[in-house]
Amino acid sequence: MAKLYLMSDDIVQQEIALSDGIVTIGRLPNNTLAMDDAAVSGHHCRIRWEIDHYLIEDNDSLNGVYVNGEQIFKAILKNGDDILVGKHFLRFDDSDSVKTSTPESVAVAATVERTGVLTALDGKTDSPKYVLNSKLTVIGKSDMATIKLKGFFAPKVAANLMRREQKYIIASADKDVKISINGEHITGQHELNDGDAIDVAGFKFQFAFQE
């Protein structure tokens, strides 16, 4: 049976088993998963079974729904998908069996994990430096953003930074928000390298791996 995990720093806070019915997510207590968060709408989104897959739908929420860093209005969920609702991070699990450790997985676990750091160089932000510990970091002016941009013209949600194993991936959260890496405009998702210079809607940052 598929499950939905409410995560915090890779620790499962709550587990919800998904059946053939509808799971609702929102701020009001009559939701299947209720979130006490001003950034979450009363009935923010829902997950339902459709023929042979689970579908997530945005219920015209104020701050949107993000799957793997990209805003969606309706999307088919796949095993391992990361979902952002307000400030809350969810993981969709549709694996059929419990995974056991293999020599390969043990070797990966033994690898020293590198943590990324984003340093603000130009443009007003709420901090000069950010340690990227979370699986998903939101950049923007919205209250749900981890990296808060300041200024009247700052985008509400500008970009998403996703942490996947030893990699960090950046993607625009809005088609009107331009992102440049080392002076070159990018579209879609882009893997960051140590020392990359990033421009998100005119706000400049530098990415590096923590020593």
Backbone as JSON, one array per atom type, in Angstrom:
{
  "sequence": "MAKLYLMSDDIVQQEIALSDGIVTIGRLPNNTLAMDDAAVSGHHCRIRWEIDHYLIEDNDSLNGVYVNGEQIFKAILKNGDDILVGKHFLRFDDSDSVKTSTPESVAVAATVERTGVLTALDGKTDSPKYVLNSKLTVIGKSDMATIKLKGFFAPKVAANLMRREQKYIIASADKDVKISINGEHITGQHELNDGDAIDVAGFKFQFAFQE",
  "N": [[0.84, -1.2, 0.0], [0.49, 2.19, -0.82], [2.12, 5.02, 0.73], [2.17, 8.11, 2.55], [4.52, 10.28, 3.79], [5.11, 12.58, 6.35], [7.74, 14.69, 6.65], [10.66, 15.76, 8.5], [13.71, 17.11, 8.38], [14.65, 14.68, 7.28], [13.5, 12.86, 9.03], [10.77, 10.87, 9.85], [7.74, 12.28, 10.67], [5.04, 11.83, 10.62], [2.85, 9.29, 9.4], [0.84, 8.34, 6.7], [-1.42, 6.1, 5.43], [-2.28, 5.41, 2.13], [-5.28, 4.82, 0.5], [-7.85, 3.61, -1.72], [-9.4, 5.8, -1.65], [-9.85, 9.37, -1.06], [-7.34, 11.56, 0.01], [-7.09, 14.39, 1.89], [-5.37, 17.5, 2.26], [-4.6, 20.2, 4.32], [-5.12, 23.33, 6.14], [-7.35, 23.36, 7.82], [-9.07, 21.51, 10.41], [-10.64, 19.37, 9.51], [-9.38, 18.01, 7.51], [-7.66, 15.13, 6.09], [-4.92, 15.15, 6.55], [-4.02, 17.53, 8.61], [-2.57, 20.74, 8.82], [-1.08, 23.03, 10.87], [-0.46, 25.85, 9.84], [0.06, 29.0, 8.57], [0.75, 29.41, 5.94], [-0.48, 27.46, 4.57], [-3.4, 26.64, 2.81], [-6.95, 26.43, 3.65], [-8.22, 24.06, 2.59], [-5.93, 22.7, 1.02], [-4.78, 20.88, -0.9], [-5.27, 17.69, -2.59], [-4.98, 14.11, -2.62], [-5.61, 11.41, -4.7], [-6.74, 8.15, -5.78], [-6.54, 6.97, -9.08], [-7.53, 4.92, -11.42], [-4.88, 3.46, -12.14], [-2.94, 4.73, -10.7], [-1.7, 7.22, -8.35], [-2.91, 10.5, -7.91], [-2.11, 13.89, -7.48], [-3.63, 16.95, -6.63], [-3.93, 20.45, -6.84], [-5.93, 22.52, -4.86], [-6.7, 25.15, -5.77], [-4.99, 26.63, -4.11], [-3.4, 29.16, -2.03], [-0.57, 29.42, -1.89], [0.36, 27.41, -3.51], [1.36, 24.1, -4.78], [4.14, 21.96, -4.74], [6.0, 19.6, -6.53], [8.8, 17.71, -6.41], [10.2, 20.1, -6.57], [8.95, 21.59, -8.56], [6.23, 23.64, -9.43], [2.91, 22.46, -9.42], [-0.36, 21.8, -10.78], [-1.86, 19.64, -11.21], [-0.77, 16.34, -10.96], [0.73, 13.16, -11.67], [1.73, 10.95, -9.19], [4.88, 9.52, -8.35], [6.9, 6.87, -7.05], [8.89, 7.93, -4.36], [8.67, 10.64, -4.82], [8.99, 14.07, -3.9], [7.13, 16.34, -2.02], [6.0, 19.63, -1.53], [4.16, 21.49, 0.7], [3.05, 24.44, 1.75], [5.16, 25.13, 4.4], [5.82, 22.57, 4.75], [7.21, 19.37, 4.27], [6.7, 16.57, 2.32], [6.8, 13.06, 1.58], [6.21, 10.77, -0.99], [5.54, 7.36, -1.05], [5.56, 4.52, -2.86], [6.49, 1.99, -2.95], [6.65, -1.53, -3.29], [7.7, -3.37, -1.56], [9.73, -3.81, 1.37], [12.86, -2.38, 1.3], [16.0, -3.98, 1.29], [19.33, -3.9, 2.65], [22.1, -3.77, 0.46], [25.37, -4.71, -0.76], [26.09, -2.58, -2.4], [24.4, -0.49, -1.54], [25.27, -0.2, 1.05], [27.83, 0.74, 0.64], [27.28, 3.24, -0.43], [26.06, 4.44, 1.77], [28.22, 4.69, 3.42], [29.63, 6.71, 2.33], [31.0, 9.94, 2.66], [28.88, 12.5, 3.46], [28.22, 15.45, 1.76], [27.53, 18.82, 2.5], [25.75, 21.52, 1.19], [26.29, 25.08, 0.83], [24.87, 28.27, 0.57], [25.76, 31.45, -0.31], [24.86, 34.79, 0.02], [25.39, 37.34, -2.29], [24.62, 39.65, -3.68], [21.82, 41.77, -3.5], [18.97, 42.05, -1.35], [18.55, 39.91, 1.36], [17.32, 37.7, 3.99], [19.4, 36.66, 5.41], [22.99, 36.38, 5.39], [24.14, 33.99, 4.7], [23.38, 30.58, 3.96], [22.91, 27.34, 5.14], [22.42, 24.39, 3.49], [20.57, 22.15, 4.49], [18.16, 20.84, 4.21], [15.96, 18.69, 2.26], [14.55, 20.05, 0.39], [14.77, 23.37, -0.54], [13.3, 26.47, -0.56], [13.38, 29.42, -2.49], [12.52, 32.75, -2.27], [10.08, 35.46, -1.8], [7.91, 34.74, -0.34], [6.24, 33.64, 2.7], [6.63, 30.97, 3.08], [9.12, 30.45, 2.11], [12.5, 29.36, 2.49], [14.88, 30.65, 2.02], [14.72, 33.92, 2.12], [13.83, 36.48, 0.0], [14.12, 39.99, -0.29], [12.37, 43.03, -0.97], [10.32, 45.01, -3.15], [9.91, 44.07, -5.76], [10.72, 41.47, -5.65], [10.33, 38.01, -6.43], [7.53, 36.02, -5.42], [7.71, 33.2, -5.1], [10.64, 32.07, -6.19], [12.68, 30.16, -6.91], [13.64, 26.68, -6.56], [15.64, 24.62, -4.55], [16.91, 21.47, -4.64], [17.92, 18.68, -2.76], [19.6, 15.83, -3.51], [20.81, 12.9, -2.68], [24.17, 13.09, -3.12], [24.01, 15.4, -4.51], [23.02, 18.73, -5.55], [20.24, 20.32, -6.87], [19.0, 22.91, -8.85], [16.09, 24.76, -9.76], [13.85, 26.8, -11.62], [10.96, 28.22, -10.12], [8.93, 29.43, -11.32], [7.81, 30.29, -14.52], [8.38, 32.84, -15.36], [10.53, 33.65, -13.93], [13.93, 34.18, -14.14], [16.92, 32.29, -14.22], [20.4, 32.2, -13.87], [23.47, 30.52, -14.29], [26.76, 30.91, -13.56], [26.76, 33.02, -15.38], [25.32, 32.05, -17.55], [22.15, 31.54, -18.93], [19.71, 29.3, -17.69], [17.39, 26.6, -18.21], [14.78, 24.53, -16.92], [15.85, 21.84, -14.78], [18.97, 22.03, -13.0], [22.13, 20.85, -12.16], [24.17, 21.82, -9.43], [27.53, 22.93, -9.06], [30.55, 23.01, -7.08], [31.4, 26.27, -6.15], [29.86, 27.59, -8.02], [28.39, 30.48, -9.5], [25.36, 32.05, -8.94], [22.46, 33.48, -10.27], [19.39, 34.57, -9.39], [16.58, 35.88, -10.47], [17.83, 38.39, -10.43], [18.98, 38.44, -7.92], [21.98, 37.64, -6.43], [24.02, 34.82, -5.76], [26.44, 32.56, -4.28], [27.34, 29.21, -4.65], [28.61, 26.59, -2.65], [30.37, 23.73, -1.36], [30.3, 22.73, 2.0], [33.1, 22.85, 4.12]],
  "CA": [[0.0, 0.0, 0.0], [1.25, 3.45, -0.88], [2.09, 5.8, 1.96], [2.61, 9.49, 2.52], [5.26, 10.58, 5.01], [5.4, 13.97, 6.7], [9.15, 14.62, 7.01], [11.38, 16.89, 9.07], [15.14, 16.78, 8.39], [14.77, 13.25, 6.97], [12.87, 12.07, 10.07], [9.34, 10.75, 9.63], [6.93, 12.82, 11.76], [3.7, 11.24, 10.54], [2.67, 8.38, 8.27], [-0.55, 8.18, 6.28], [-1.61, 5.05, 4.42], [-3.16, 5.85, 1.05], [-6.16, 3.76, 0.01], [-8.48, 3.99, -2.99], [-10.19, 6.99, -1.42], [-9.22, 10.67, -1.23], [-6.64, 12.13, 1.16], [-7.06, 15.84, 1.77], [-4.31, 18.16, 3.02], [-4.9, 21.6, 4.47], [-4.99, 23.93, 7.47], [-8.54, 23.09, 8.63], [-8.98, 20.21, 11.12], [-11.41, 18.29, 8.87], [-8.55, 17.34, 6.5], [-6.98, 13.89, 6.48], [-3.67, 15.64, 7.12], [-4.2, 18.93, 8.96], [-1.31, 21.42, 9.07], [-1.24, 24.32, 11.53], [0.52, 26.68, 9.13], [-0.62, 30.09, 7.87], [1.09, 29.33, 4.53], [-1.29, 26.38, 4.0], [-4.8, 27.0, 2.66], [-7.87, 25.6, 4.41], [-8.19, 22.77, 1.88], [-4.82, 23.07, 0.14], [-4.66, 19.95, -2.02], [-5.76, 16.35, -2.29], [-4.37, 12.98, -3.32], [-6.63, 10.39, -4.92], [-6.42, 7.03, -6.67], [-7.2, 7.07, -10.39], [-7.32, 3.74, -12.28], [-3.68, 2.7, -11.81], [-1.92, 5.62, -10.14], [-2.16, 8.27, -7.45], [-2.89, 11.82, -8.51], [-2.17, 15.01, -6.55], [-4.27, 18.1, -7.25], [-3.97, 21.69, -6.08], [-7.3, 23.03, -4.74], [-6.62, 26.61, -5.89], [-4.35, 27.11, -2.87], [-2.76, 30.47, -2.14], [0.88, 29.31, -2.08], [0.71, 26.38, -4.48], [1.87, 22.77, -4.44], [5.37, 21.7, -5.49], [6.45, 18.21, -6.58], [10.2, 17.69, -6.84], [10.66, 21.46, -6.81], [8.22, 22.26, -9.63], [4.83, 23.87, -9.08], [1.97, 21.66, -10.21], [-1.78, 21.95, -10.51], [-2.27, 18.23, -11.18], [0.39, 15.52, -11.36], [0.77, 11.75, -11.26], [2.81, 10.75, -8.22], [5.75, 8.36, -8.54], [7.6, 6.48, -5.83], [10.02, 8.78, -3.99], [8.4, 12.05, -5.11], [9.01, 15.01, -2.79], [6.01, 17.27, -2.14], [6.06, 20.76, -0.61], [2.88, 22.15, 0.96], [3.44, 25.45, 2.74], [6.54, 24.88, 4.85], [5.86, 21.16, 5.12], [7.83, 18.5, 3.28], [6.08, 15.24, 2.3], [7.39, 12.11, 0.63], [5.29, 9.74, -1.47], [6.2, 6.06, -1.13], [4.71, 3.53, -3.51], [7.29, 0.77, -3.11], [5.85, -2.72, -2.97], [8.31, -4.17, -0.51], [10.76, -3.14, 2.15], [14.17, -2.55, 0.66], [17.04, -4.48, 2.17], [20.65, -3.37, 2.34], [22.94, -4.53, -0.44], [26.73, -4.17, -0.69], [26.15, -1.28, -3.07], [23.77, 0.53, -0.71], [26.14, 0.0, 2.21], [28.94, 1.59, 0.2], [26.77, 4.6, -0.56], [25.84, 4.97, 3.11], [29.5, 4.99, 4.05], [30.19, 7.89, 1.69], [30.89, 11.17, 3.44], [27.86, 13.35, 2.86], [28.61, 16.86, 1.66], [26.43, 19.77, 2.69], [25.93, 22.74, 0.41], [26.1, 26.39, 1.46], [24.58, 29.33, -0.38], [26.15, 32.75, 0.22], [24.25, 35.92, -0.7], [26.4, 38.3, -2.74], [24.01, 40.91, -4.12], [20.38, 41.71, -3.31], [18.63, 41.94, 0.07], [18.01, 38.64, 1.85], [17.19, 37.73, 5.45], [20.63, 36.14, 6.02], [24.08, 36.42, 4.43], [24.6, 32.64, 4.34], [22.4, 29.54, 4.25], [23.36, 25.95, 5.09], [21.35, 23.68, 2.79], [20.4, 20.84, 5.13], [16.88, 20.22, 3.86], [15.83, 18.07, 0.94], [14.02, 21.06, -0.5], [14.92, 24.75, -0.07], [12.55, 27.39, -1.42], [13.92, 30.77, -2.56], [11.49, 33.7, -2.67], [9.6, 36.43, -0.82], [6.81, 34.12, 0.39], [6.5, 33.19, 4.07], [7.04, 29.56, 3.04], [10.49, 30.37, 1.6], [13.6, 29.19, 3.44], [15.77, 31.77, 1.69], [13.75, 34.99, 1.88], [14.27, 37.62, -0.79], [13.45, 41.21, 0.14], [12.21, 44.03, -2.02], [8.99, 45.06, -3.73], [9.84, 43.31, -7.01], [11.21, 40.09, -5.44], [9.28, 37.02, -6.71], [6.96, 35.33, -4.26], [8.47, 31.95, -5.09], [11.53, 32.24, -7.34], [13.4, 28.94, -7.31], [13.71, 25.59, -5.6], [16.9, 23.88, -4.48], [16.62, 20.11, -4.19], [19.08, 17.9, -2.35], [19.42, 14.43, -3.89], [22.04, 12.17, -2.35], [25.34, 13.98, -3.05], [23.84, 16.47, -5.49], [22.06, 19.82, -5.35], [19.62, 20.66, -8.13], [18.21, 24.15, -8.8], [15.11, 24.9, -10.85], [12.96, 27.94, -11.48], [9.63, 27.85, -9.64], [7.97, 30.2, -12.11], [8.33, 30.45, -15.89], [8.81, 34.22, -15.56], [11.75, 33.89, -13.13], [15.12, 33.76, -14.87], [18.05, 31.82, -13.43], [21.66, 32.07, -14.6], [24.57, 29.87, -13.59], [28.03, 31.37, -14.14], [26.48, 33.93, -16.49], [24.55, 31.42, -18.63], [20.75, 31.29, -18.6], [19.35, 27.88, -17.69], [15.97, 26.23, -18.15], [14.62, 23.22, -16.31], [16.66, 21.55, -13.6], [20.41, 22.16, -13.26], [22.96, 20.44, -11.02], [25.14, 22.82, -9.01], [28.9, 22.52, -8.77], [31.24, 23.83, -6.09], [31.88, 27.55, -6.65], [28.96, 28.17, -9.02], [27.76, 31.78, -9.27], [23.95, 31.88, -9.28], [21.63, 34.68, -10.34], [17.97, 34.24, -9.36], [15.77, 37.1, -10.6], [18.64, 39.55, -10.08], [19.63, 38.2, -6.63], [23.18, 36.86, -6.72], [24.5, 33.92, -4.71], [27.49, 31.61, -4.65], [27.15, 27.89, -4.06], [29.85, 25.87, -2.33], [30.21, 22.64, -0.41], [30.86, 23.05, 3.3], [34.34, 22.11, 4.44]],
  "C": [[0.87, 1.25, 0.0], [1.09, 4.23, 0.42], [2.6, 7.21, 1.69], [3.26, 9.79, 3.85], [5.43, 12.08, 5.17], [6.8, 13.97, 7.31], [9.64, 15.9, 7.68], [12.83, 16.5, 9.22], [15.36, 15.28, 8.26], [14.23, 12.33, 8.06], [11.37, 12.05, 9.84], [8.58, 11.24, 10.86], [5.54, 12.19, 11.8], [3.6, 10.38, 9.29], [1.19, 8.22, 7.97], [-0.62, 7.13, 5.19], [-2.62, 5.53, 3.4], [-3.97, 4.66, 0.54], [-6.71, 4.18, -1.35], [-9.31, 5.25, -2.86], [-9.39, 8.26, -1.66], [-8.59, 11.12, 0.08], [-6.56, 13.63, 0.94], [-6.01, 16.42, 2.71], [-4.64, 19.64, 3.1], [-4.8, 22.07, 5.91], [-6.17, 23.57, 8.39], [-8.5, 21.67, 9.22], [-9.75, 19.08, 10.46], [-10.66, 17.63, 7.71], [-7.99, 16.03, 7.02], [-5.66, 14.22, 7.16], [-3.83, 17.14, 7.34], [-2.87, 19.55, 9.35], [-1.58, 22.8, 9.68], [-0.18, 25.28, 11.01], [-0.22, 27.72, 8.32], [-0.35, 30.06, 6.37], [0.29, 28.24, 3.8], [-2.75, 26.82, 3.95], [-5.69, 26.02, 3.42], [-7.98, 24.19, 3.87], [-7.19, 22.94, 0.74], [-4.75, 22.19, -1.11], [-5.22, 18.59, -1.62], [-5.01, 15.33, -3.13], [-5.43, 11.9, -3.47], [-6.13, 9.32, -5.89], [-7.21, 7.18, -7.96], [-6.73, 5.92, -11.28], [-6.09, 2.94, -11.85], [-2.57, 3.56, -11.23], [-2.56, 6.58, -9.14], [-1.94, 9.63, -8.1], [-2.96, 12.87, -7.41], [-2.72, 16.23, -7.28], [-4.26, 19.29, -6.31], [-5.42, 22.2, -6.06], [-7.3, 24.57, -4.76], [-6.03, 27.23, -4.62], [-3.63, 28.44, -3.12], [-1.29, 30.35, -2.52], [1.31, 28.15, -2.97], [1.2, 25.07, -3.9], [3.07, 22.49, -5.33], [5.73, 20.22, -5.39], [7.84, 18.19, -7.2], [10.67, 19.08, -7.29], [9.91, 22.23, -7.88], [6.75, 22.42, -9.23], [3.92, 23.08, -10.02], [0.54, 22.06, -9.86], [-2.43, 20.57, -10.45], [-1.1, 17.41, -11.67], [0.23, 14.09, -10.86], [1.97, 11.57, -10.34], [3.56, 9.46, -8.51], [6.5, 8.09, -7.24], [8.82, 7.38, -5.57], [9.81, 10.25, -4.26], [8.4, 12.88, -3.82], [7.94, 16.08, -3.03], [6.18, 18.38, -1.11], [4.69, 21.41, -0.54], [3.13, 23.16, 2.08], [4.89, 25.27, 3.1], [6.78, 23.4, 5.12], [6.33, 20.29, 3.95], [7.24, 17.1, 3.41], [6.8, 14.36, 1.3], [6.37, 11.03, 0.31], [6.06, 8.44, -1.65], [5.22, 5.04, -1.7], [5.48, 2.24, -3.78], [6.47, -0.42, -2.63], [6.42, -3.52, -1.82], [9.38, -3.37, 0.2], [12.11, -3.42, 1.52], [15.18, -3.03, 1.69], [18.39, -3.94, 1.73], [21.39, -4.31, 1.41], [24.35, -3.99, -0.3], [26.84, -2.8, -1.31], [25.58, -0.19, -2.18], [24.6, 0.81, 0.53], [27.29, 0.93, 1.84], [28.49, 3.04, 0.07], [26.58, 5.23, 0.8], [27.13, 5.38, 3.78], [30.16, 6.23, 3.45], [29.99, 9.12, 2.55], [29.92, 12.11, 2.73], [28.31, 14.81, 2.89], [27.38, 17.74, 1.78], [26.74, 21.05, 1.95], [25.67, 23.99, 1.24], [25.86, 27.41, 0.37], [24.88, 30.67, 0.3], [25.55, 33.86, -0.63], [25.32, 36.95, -1.03], [25.8, 39.66, -3.09], [22.5, 40.78, -4.07], [20.06, 41.46, -1.84], [17.97, 40.6, 0.38], [17.97, 38.68, 3.37], [18.41, 37.16, 6.17], [21.75, 36.18, 4.97], [24.51, 35.03, 3.93], [23.55, 31.62, 4.78], [23.05, 28.16, 4.11], [22.2, 25.12, 4.57], [21.19, 22.26, 3.32], [19.16, 20.1, 4.65], [16.9, 19.6, 2.47], [15.31, 19.07, -0.08], [14.13, 22.42, 0.15], [14.23, 25.66, -1.06], [13.16, 28.79, -1.33], [12.81, 31.71, -3.05], [11.09, 34.62, -1.55], [8.51, 35.85, 0.07], [7.21, 33.71, 1.8], [6.97, 31.74, 4.1], [8.48, 29.39, 2.58], [11.5, 30.2, 2.74], [14.6, 30.32, 3.27], [14.86, 32.92, 1.25], [14.4, 36.16, 1.15], [13.47, 38.85, -0.36], [13.41, 42.22, -0.99], [10.85, 43.91, -2.68], [8.85, 44.15, -4.95], [10.35, 41.87, -6.86], [10.08, 39.1, -5.7], [8.81, 36.33, -5.44], [7.63, 33.97, -4.05], [9.32, 31.95, -6.36], [12.14, 30.94, -7.84], [13.35, 27.92, -6.19], [15.06, 24.91, -5.7], [16.62, 22.51, -3.88], [17.92, 19.36, -3.89], [18.8, 16.43, -2.64], [20.73, 13.7, -3.74], [23.2, 13.15, -2.24], [25.21, 15.19, -3.97], [22.85, 17.53, -5.02], [21.57, 20.26, -6.72], [18.82, 21.95, -7.94], [17.28, 24.21, -9.99], [14.25, 26.12, -10.56], [11.59, 27.45, -11.03], [8.53, 28.56, -10.42], [8.58, 30.47, -13.49], [8.85, 31.86, -16.16], [10.08, 34.57, -14.77], [12.95, 33.33, -13.88], [16.24, 33.38, -13.9], [19.26, 31.69, -14.33], [22.69, 31.4, -13.7], [25.86, 30.25, -14.3], [27.81, 32.19, -15.41], [25.67, 33.35, -17.62], [23.14, 31.1, -18.15], [20.44, 29.8, -18.68], [17.83, 27.73, -17.7], [15.88, 24.83, -17.55], [15.49, 23.07, -15.08], [18.15, 21.57, -13.96], [21.17, 21.76, -12.0], [24.01, 21.5, -10.71], [26.49, 22.19, -8.71], [29.54, 23.48, -7.78], [31.77, 25.12, -6.73], [30.98, 28.22, -7.66], [28.42, 29.53, -8.57], [26.33, 31.7, -9.79], [23.25, 33.23, -9.27], [20.17, 34.24, -10.43], [17.18, 35.54, -9.35], [16.53, 38.34, -10.14], [19.31, 39.45, -8.72], [20.8, 37.24, -6.87], [23.65, 36.07, -5.5], [25.72, 33.15, -5.22], [27.26, 30.32, -3.9], [28.5, 27.25, -3.8], [29.5, 24.73, -1.39], [30.94, 23.0, 0.88], [32.09, 22.2, 3.57], [34.09, 21.13, 5.6]]
}
